[in-house]
């Protein structure tokens, strides 16, 4: 790294690069965290993101669903079945309009679930 200069201190030779942004750092600018080298800006950004996540969890603690969503720990609801087997059997033996509409509703709910949770 002798050929590279620090992005902040142009007179100092770089000793490593930041794992967050890739900028070259001198020994004065390098902050080592768990064996990884960061610049001050990237480390501050990581702490700000972490702090925002924790603040959102406590601010939204009145609603467990929004707290889970803001902390990134969202739980996927179960795949909607709604007795689809029973309604499928009923549909085979009776041609009731209610069964047809309910079966179409279940299929629509399953498609919505797939689009939301499986992309």
Secondary structure, 3 states (H helix, E strand, C coil): CCCCECCCCCCCECCEECCCCCCEECCCCCEEECCEEECHHHHHHHHHHHHHHHHHHHHCCCCHHHHHHHHCCCCCCCCCCCCHHHHHHHHHHCCCHHHHHHHHHHHHHHHHHHHHHCC
